Amino acid sequence: MSAAKKIAHRVEAVKGAAMKIADRLTGNRRMRARGRGAHAKGNIKQYGTKIKDAFGR
């Protein structure tokens, strides 16, 4: 997997975490839900990348 994709997946996870923190400051429930989703999506993509790298694809 290319380094650019790995970085993009990490950025997505960090963006989601930042959205969750922003919710705590503003009290915006919608942002918190979107943040949880983005954080989980980024983490899943990272794990998928690790599995692909382990099997040499």
Helices and strands as residue ranges (DSSP letters): H 3-26, H 29-54
